[in-house]
């Protein structure tokens, strides 16, 4: 069974089961999750990481079952198993679970598998890293058995990151439902068109269509998507946006508003990690060389090539209001995925933080690391050399944002001032 995403070119989204999805790599996924997990001493972070995924899983599969006319329990389980792999989360079997719960285990799950392959084992006493899949499957089980949202509890009982041979979760019915909220699905979306500047021959819409046609498919055995030198997922966009906003709200409530700059810096840094690893891998890939590079006459053109990639991986549309240069520029986002999710809920953020790290990181890749003219090794040493030598080479801030009440998301990238 192969279930695929429905591209919406006017929104720059990839929709499945009513949920917009975005492509991210395992480096970003881990840094983003760890930045939340580090706050465990201040509040129970599972209530953000797991519960948000449960809300989205419940909504997605209720919608998808209706679209597919899937009323049989066996058919519904097969759909969930297929989607789990199609999105790059790994391979699971739901054969042993019922409406009362049960156990699910697998040797292949995105967070656990890539953690074990990338980092040292976690210390004894820590929990496993598969928060997202735990919540996502709990919500899926609710949808499979037509249970109300929040009625399925869950816990992770084994993890590759702890040295176990499998990832295992236990699911169980709750007497009192969890205080969950229905997913905003496509949220407060915007619509637009590809902006094609007259001063470049980069065919932005053509690149978008070519990237949409790339076969970013999971391995038949593992259910993991390996491409561009990284391991990718198609993750519901609402997960990243809602987790970011809820994390800020929870930690501010526990500690006080004075901690917000520290928390925002970590979320911004997640975007920086995304630029270096996800975008950096794309810019040095065989696919980029084949589809985009023939049209690139200058470093500036690399930004226009990326403008074609953004909507094809679900991030929304981007327009450069100034010709990008080594001093910076202004960027307008249309339907940026963080904003669209956060704006549809009760929120505390006044701008989408990952976007700031992403754009400043892209500027650093192109002008500081000079990736148009040399290949770079995407490792920690290179990251520190080009991104954190004395200071960050670029910074980004929102001139205004839809989350702050403005009609659009408009961001400026600039070289930061020298410190005394």
C-alpha positions in Angstrom: 0.0 0.0 0.0 1.5 3.3 -1.1 -0.1 6.5 0.3 1.2 9.8 -0.9 1.1 13.5 -0.2 -1.1 16.0 -2.1 0.9 19.1 -3.1 -0.9 22.4 -2.9 1.3 24.7 -5.0 -0.6 27.9 -4.0 0.3 27.3 -0.3 3.6 25.5 -0.7 2.4 22.5 1.3 2.3 18.7 1.2 -0.9 17.5 2.7 -1.8 14.1 4.0 -4.9 13.4 6.1 -5.6 17.1 6.3 -2.2 17.7 7.9 0.5 19.8 6.1 3.9 18.0 6.2 7.4 19.3 6.0 10.7 17.6 5.2 13.4 17.7 7.8 16.5 15.7 8.5 17.6 13.7 11.6 20.1 16.3 12.7 17.4 19.0 13.0 14.9 16.6 14.5 17.3 15.6 17.3 18.6 19.2 18.0 15.0 20.5 18.1 13.8 17.7 20.4 16.8 17.9 22.7 16.3 21.7 23.1 12.8 20.8 24.5 14.0 17.8 26.5 16.6 19.8 28.3 13.8 21.6 30.1 12.6 18.4 31.9 13.7 19.8 35.2 11.2 22.7 34.8 8.1 20.9 33.6 7.1 17.4 32.3 8.2 17.7 28.6 6.3 14.6 27.6 3.2 16.6 27.9 4.4 18.7 25.0 6.4 16.3 22.9 4.1 13.2 23.2 0.7 14.9 23.6 1.2 17.2 20.6 2.0 14.2 18.4 -1.0 12.4 19.8 -3.3 15.2 18.8 -2.0 15.3 15.3 -2.0 11.5 14.8 -5.6 11.3 16.0 -6.7 14.1 13.6 -4.6 12.8 10.6 -5.9 9.3 10.7 -9.5 10.1 11.3 -9.4 12.3 8.2 -7.4 9.8 6.2 -9.7 6.9 7.1 -12.7 8.9 5.9 -10.9 9.9 2.7 -10.1 6.2 2.0 -13.4 4.8 3.1 -11.4 2.6 5.6 -13.9 1.3 8.1 -12.4 -2.2 8.8 -10.0 -2.4 11.7 -7.5 -4.5 9.7 -7.5 -2.0 6.8 -7.1 0.9 9.2 -4.0 -0.7 10.9 -2.5 -1.3 7.4 -3.0 2.4 6.6 -1.2 3.5 9.7 1.7 1.1 9.2 2.0 2.3 5.6 1.9 6.0 6.5 4.4 5.5 9.3 6.9 4.1 6.8 6.0 6.5 4.0 6.8 9.4 6.2 10.2 7.9 7.1 9.4 7.1 10.8 10.4 3.4 10.4 8.5 0.1 10.4 5.9 -1.0 12.9 3.3 -3.7 13.2 0.0 -3.0 15.0 -1.1 -6.6 15.0 -0.8 -7.1 18.7 -2.8 -4.0 19.9 -6.5 -3.7 20.5 -8.9 -1.0 21.7 -7.6 -1.6 25.2 -4.0 -1.1 24.1 -1.0 -3.4 23.9 2.7 -3.3 23.0 4.4 -2.3 19.8 8.1 -2.8 19.1 10.5 -2.3 16.2 14.2 -2.3 15.5 13.6 0.7 13.1 12.3 4.0 14.3 13.6 7.3 13.0 14.6 9.1 16.2 16.0 6.0 18.0 17.8 4.5 15.0 19.5 7.8 13.9 20.4 8.6 17.5 22.1 5.3 18.1 24.0 5.7 14.8 25.1 9.3 15.5 25.5 9.7 19.3 26.9 7.8 22.3 24.3 5.7 24.3 22.2 7.7 26.8 23.1 7.5 30.4 21.2 4.9 32.6 18.0 6.4 34.0 17.2 8.5 31.0 14.2 7.7 28.9 14.2 6.8 25.2 14.1 9.3 22.4 11.0 8.2 20.5 8.6 10.8 21.9 7.0 11.7 18.5 6.3 8.1 17.4 4.9 7.3 20.9 2.3 10.1 20.7 1.6 9.6 17.0 0.8 5.9 17.4 -1.3 6.6 20.5 -3.4 9.1 18.4 -3.5 6.6 15.5 -4.9 3.9 17.8 -7.6 6.2 19.0 -8.6 6.8 15.4 -8.4 3.2 14.5 -10.9 2.2 17.2 -13.0 5.4 17.0 -12.0 6.4 20.5 -12.1 10.0 21.8 -9.0 12.1 21.7 -6.9 11.6 24.8 -8.3 8.3 25.8 -5.1 6.3 25.0 -2.2 6.5 27.4 1.3 5.5 26.4 4.9 5.0 27.6 8.2 4.1 26.0 9.7 1.0 27.6 12.8 0.3 25.5 15.0 2.3 23.1 18.0 1.8 20.8 19.4 5.0 22.3 19.7 3.2 25.6 21.4 0.1 24.2 18.2 -2.0 23.8 17.8 -4.0 20.6 14.4 -2.6 19.8 12.2 0.4 20.5 9.1 -0.5 22.4 6.0 1.3 23.5 3.1 0.3 25.7 -0.4 1.7 25.1 -3.3 1.5 27.5 -6.8 2.9 28.0 -7.2 5.7 30.4 -10.1 6.2 32.9 -9.7 10.0 32.7 -8.7 11.4 29.2 -5.7 13.5 28.7 -6.3 17.3 28.3 -5.6 17.4 24.5 -6.7 19.7 21.8 -7.8 19.0 18.2 -5.1 19.7 15.6 -5.5 23.0 13.6 -4.8 21.0 10.5 -3.9 23.6 7.8 -4.2 26.3 10.3 -4.4 30.0 9.3 -2.9 29.4 5.9 -2.0 31.9 3.2 -1.9 31.5 -0.6 0.4 32.9 -3.2 2.4 32.2 -6.3 6.0 31.7 -7.1 7.8 35.0 -7.5 10.1 34.9 -10.6 12.5 37.8 -10.6 13.4 39.1 -14.1 17.1 39.4 -13.3 17.8 35.7 -12.9 17.4 32.8 -15.4 16.8 30.3 -12.5 13.3 28.8 -13.3 11.9 28.7 -9.8 8.5 27.1 -10.6 10.2 24.5 -12.8 12.6 23.6 -10.0 9.7 23.2 -7.6 8.0 20.8 -9.9 11.2 18.8 -10.4 11.8 18.5 -6.6 8.2 17.5 -6.1 8.9 14.6 -8.5 12.0 13.3 -6.6 11.4 9.8 -5.3 12.1 10.4 -1.6 10.8 7.0 -0.6 11.5 4.8 2.4 13.8 1.7 2.4 11.6 -1.4 2.1 13.2 -3.0 5.1 13.7 -0.1 7.5 11.0 2.4 6.6 13.7 5.1 6.8 14.3 7.7 4.1 18.0 8.2 3.3 18.7 11.0 0.8 21.1 13.9 0.4 23.5 12.2 2.9 21.0 12.5 5.8 17.9 10.6 7.1 14.7 12.5 6.3 11.2 12.6 7.6 7.9 14.0 6.3 6.7 15.3 9.7 3.4 17.1 10.3 4.3 20.8 10.2 2.0 21.5 13.1 4.2 19.4 15.4 7.2 21.7 15.1 5.1 24.9 15.5 2.9 23.9 18.3 5.7 22.2 20.3 7.8 25.4 20.0 5.0 27.6 21.2 3.8 25.3 24.0 7.4 24.8 25.2 7.9 28.5 25.6 4.6 28.8 27.4 5.3 26.0 29.8 8.8 27.0 30.7 7.8 30.7 31.2 5.0 29.5 33.5 7.5 27.5 35.5 10.5 29.9 35.6 9.3 33.3 34.6 9.3 35.5 31.4 13.0 36.3 31.9 13.9 32.9 30.5 12.3 33.6 27.1 15.5 34.9 25.3 17.4 31.7 26.3 14.6 29.5 25.1 14.2 31.4 21.8 17.9 31.2 21.2 17.8 27.4 21.4 14.8 27.3 18.9 16.6 29.7 16.6 19.7 27.5 16.8 17.6 24.6 15.8 16.9 26.4 12.5 20.6 27.1 12.2 21.3 23.3 12.5 18.6 22.7 9.9 20.3 25.1 7.5 23.7 23.6 7.9 22.6 19.9 7.7 19.4 19.7 5.7 20.0 22.7 3.3 23.7 22.1 3.2 23.1 18.5 2.2 20.7 19.5 -0.5 23.1 22.1 -1.9 25.8 19.5 -2.3 23.6 16.7 -3.6 23.6 15.0 -7.0 20.0 16.0 -7.3 20.9 19.7 -6.9 23.7 19.4 -9.4 21.4 17.8 -11.9 18.2 19.9 -11.5 19.3 23.3 -10.2 23.0 23.9 -10.7 22.9 24.3 -14.6 21.0 27.6 -14.0 23.2 29.1 -11.4 25.4 31.9 -12.7 26.2 33.6 -9.3 26.0 33.1 -5.6 22.8 35.1 -5.6 21.2 32.5 -7.9 21.6 29.9 -5.2 18.9 31.7 -3.2 16.5 31.5 -6.1 17.2 27.8 -6.5 16.2 27.3 -2.9 13.1 29.4 -3.5 12.0 26.5 -5.8 12.9 23.9 -3.2 11.0 25.4 -0.2 7.4 24.8 -1.4 8.4 21.4 -2.7 9.3 20.3 0.8 6.3 21.9 2.5 7.9 25.0 4.0 5.7 27.5 2.1 6.6 30.2 -0.4 9.5 32.6 -0.1 10.1 35.9 -1.9 13.4 37.9 -1.7 12.4 41.6 -1.6 16.0 42.6 -2.2 18.6 40.9 -4.4 20.4 38.7 -1.9 24.0 39.8 -1.3 26.8 39.3 1.2 25.4 42.1 3.4 22.0 40.4 3.8 18.5 41.2 2.6 14.8 41.1 3.3 12.7 37.9 2.9 8.9 37.6 2.8 7.4 34.3 3.8 4.0 33.2 2.4 2.4 30.4 4.5 5.5 29.7 6.5 4.7 26.5 8.2 5.5 27.6 11.8 3.3 30.6 11.6 0.4 28.8 10.0 0.3 26.3 12.9 0.9 28.7 15.8 -1.5 31.4 14.5 -4.4 28.9 14.6 -4.0 28.2 18.3 -3.8 30.1 21.6 -0.2 31.2 21.4 2.6 33.1 23.2 5.2 33.6 20.4 5.3 36.8 18.4 7.4 35.4 15.6 8.4 31.9 14.3 11.8 31.2 15.7 13.2 28.4 13.5 12.8 30.7 10.4 15.4 33.1 11.9 18.0 30.4 12.3 17.2 28.9 8.9 17.7 32.1 6.9 20.7 33.3 8.8 22.2 29.8 8.3 21.5 29.8 4.6 23.3 33.2 4.2 26.3 31.7 6.1 26.4 28.7 3.9 26.4 30.7 0.7 28.6 33.6 1.7 30.7 32.5 4.7 31.2 28.9 3.9 31.2 29.8 0.1 29.3 26.6 -0.8 28.7 27.7 -4.4 32.5 27.5 -5.0 33.7 24.7 -2.7 32.5 21.5 -1.2 32.4 21.6 2.6 32.3 18.7 5.1 29.1 18.9 7.1 30.5 18.1 10.6 30.9 19.8 13.9 34.3 21.2 13.1 33.0 22.9 9.9 29.9 24.1 11.7 32.0 25.9 14.4 34.5 27.2 11.8 31.9 28.9 9.5 29.0 29.5 11.9 30.6 30.4 15.2 34.0 31.8 14.7 34.0 34.6 17.4 30.4 35.5 16.4 27.7 34.3 14.1 28.4 35.6 10.6 24.7 36.6 10.0 21.7 37.2 12.2 18.0 37.3 11.3 15.1 39.1 12.9 11.5 39.7 12.0 10.6 43.2 10.9 7.1 42.1 11.5 5.2 38.8 11.7 1.6 37.5 11.5 2.1 36.2 15.0 2.6 39.9 16.1 -0.6 41.1 14.4 1.0 42.1 11.1 -0.5 41.0 7.7 2.7 39.2 6.7 5.9 37.6 7.8 8.8 39.8 6.8 12.4 39.0 7.9 15.7 40.8 7.6 19.1 39.1 7.5 22.2 41.2 8.2 25.8 41.0 9.3 25.7 41.5 13.1 27.5 44.5 14.6 31.0 44.0 16.1 31.0 43.7 19.9 33.2 46.0 21.9 
